[in-house]
Amino acid sequence: MKTHRYEHFLLEHSRPYVNVIKGFECSLEQSKEAMDLYQKSLLLHYDILASLTKTITPLDTAFLE
C-alpha cells in the first residue's frame, strides 16, 4: 500500500495484504476468538469496499494503513 500512497490507488493493490490475512493462524498465546474477529473484520471491510468502488482517492489512502 505504501508503494501507491497518495496516487491513484486501486483496491486490488491491497490484494497481497488480504491474502496474508486469509492465511493468519493463531498462536498458543493468542485468543482464537480475537484473531477470528480481526480476520473476519478485515476481510469483510475489503469485500464491502471492493463491491462499492475500485479506487480510493489519494487523500484517503493514508487511512488504509
VENVENUR-V447325 format. One record per pair of residues at least 24 apart in sequence whose C-alpha atoms are under 10 Angstrom apart, sorted by the first residue. I is the first residue (numbers start at 1). J is the second residue. If there is no record, write none. Layout:
# VENVENUR-V447325
i=[I;I]
j=[J;J]
This chain:
# VENVENUR-V447325
i=[1;1;1;1;2;2;2;2;4;4;5;5;5;5;5;5;5;5;6;6;6;6;6;6;6;7;7;7;7;7;8;8;8;8;8;8;9;9;9;9;9;9;9;10;10;10;10;10;10;10;11;11;11;11;11;11;11;11;11;12;12;12;12;13;14;14;15;17;18;18;18;18;19]
j=[61;62;64;65;61;62;64;65;58;61;57;58;59;60;61;62;64;65;56;57;58;59;60;61;62;56;57;58;59;61;55;56;57;58;59;61;54;55;56;57;58;60;61;50;53;54;55;56;57;61;46;47;49;50;53;54;55;56;61;46;50;54;55;55;46;64;46;42;42;43;46;47;43]
